[in-house]
Amino acid sequence: MTKMFLRAAMVLPLFGMLIPMVVGFFVPGYSSIHQHMSELELLSPTIAMACRVGAIIAGGSILVFAFALLLHGSSRFAFTALTAAIFGVSMISNGVFTMGSPLHGLYAIGLTVILCPAFFAAERGEGRDTISLAVAFLVLVYMWALMTGMDPAVTRGLTQRLITIPMFGWFGYASWLVLREVGGGRF
């Protein structure tokens, strides 16, 4: 079961976020460069549903990732699993509640995503995990810029999409590393 969960977590978090990225290209009057992905949820019911489903897929698969970590290493990845579970729930809430509601992202609890790769690097215990640490740093810088208004409004959609790739792709990378341990290098 751990292998199945990890395989799902290798692709589904980023896949879920690719849905609103792709949908945004086909919406008249919407700019993927200037607007956040969550703004798509404020448009027609069909467009909103596609984006909501994407957030729920991403969040649910991150919860599966957290569960797989607990199955694999019991308490070895406890902090990574906890922060991933919190982030997964916040992503699901992004799909359930629309932008503008404080429940969209559960009052910004999704900031725990900054800690997931950092905790993973620390808990893995196999030398320095430069990729995980770099992702944690990039996400921290992006979140800081977003929350302080330093993320330029004219490119806020672009910067969100650029950081989404390492932010959600990291779950695939971490799943792959754990899957290597579980399967002895074979998938």
CORGIQUI-V473880 format. One record per helix or strand. SS is the DSSP state (2 for helix, 1 for strand). FROM is the first residue (numbers start at 0). TO is the last residue. Records with the same first field share a line. If there is no record, write none. Layout:
SS->FROM-TO  FROM-TO
This chain:
2->1-23  36-41  44-72  77-95  108-123  129-147  152-182
